[in-house]
């Protein structure tokens, strides 16, 4: 039995989501550092991955250096996740915990927040079907005023008051009971303490052999 459990043991997929400037990147980085120090092999992944060919196209778009059709951009963001699907599965099955900054939920939230004909939540979800589903999702909840006061707000295409308001509303609609809602209005240290507790539980569940799941049609 012990040998069987060990063979099913794998790394956890821990995801951070939320509006811009909610502290995802800071907390994800600190979590990876903490996990590695405690002996849990971990890596930090960020989406979009701006190092790939597709990612560089997305980066130009986000920095307003290039423009594109909204549907095409949504599919490019999704393709950026699909191009690393196999690697993600291999890493997780090899026992590496992946701490991910943004994923398909952001893809759905930011595209459908534009409120354009045909680009509703259901359409947006189609391109995510089949991708790996996170074992743990931490939604960083922060007030609109606090997010706007953080450094760098407004530097990229989607960092406008109206867009962030719409994105926040879509995330509220997407929220499921299994999400962990973290109060990100607090100090970095206070948030970090909660994040580490939640992550530890997810890592232990995956070590015990939690099945790797994928997004199903309609989610």
Steps between C-alpha positions, in 0.01 A plus 500: 500500500779741588672436166173555314438829679853614422454425131186716491666786686545813289558873516217747558371760256447809714345794316480869589226706334352846540485849352821685415722623785341271759833350612492172306859519374642598838321222686568238233873581509513486878309172504744332257792616711336367817406165346849440364653587836272243665607227258205517257636526144316798353504729198339835426310524171336813366239546229529636251844347461657788310816304412339286228427614143130526582582667830703771328201583279282525811757719672496748210121509518489557876756779476294660221782451248267302274127458452284202407146368479365417850400142414840434346674631810292280726603196298865608512485521879346151506762366258767634735360266766455207263861514382614416855228243584719194444786649701260589781368143519852355496620734777201425724528124453873521573420649840563868427251744650411779258400837642329683214432871466183526284346232280180427307276677749672826417460420131124467542472798735694752294349411163138477613547820703525686171128427454528448126240308293587131477783513756303390804621269777389179331681586177812589697495173693510283186870564436589394857320165488755220540764706678618394846269617778664649811500303824480821700388848395574805711290797396670815624215730595593867519302823501501717189661792681780289648585343163520841328741629764752224437804574285476456124123516466405627155817390321331232288195483275250352744593714800212746481236562766211383282675185379609398848145555628362272228767237561419502871133436418583207271726342763211527749281315251764233434569438870437147626473357850844335485683829437701647788416870529795685655465852640781676309436840660720399794877513541722272293591302812138449606399382155807278474407316820157404363641411158755260649235322707274452198791386280624247756162328499496484117853356488409229752185403309699455180771302680225260610408441136231753409402434139618747237193672355432689178241759406185332368265655241314794653717449811 
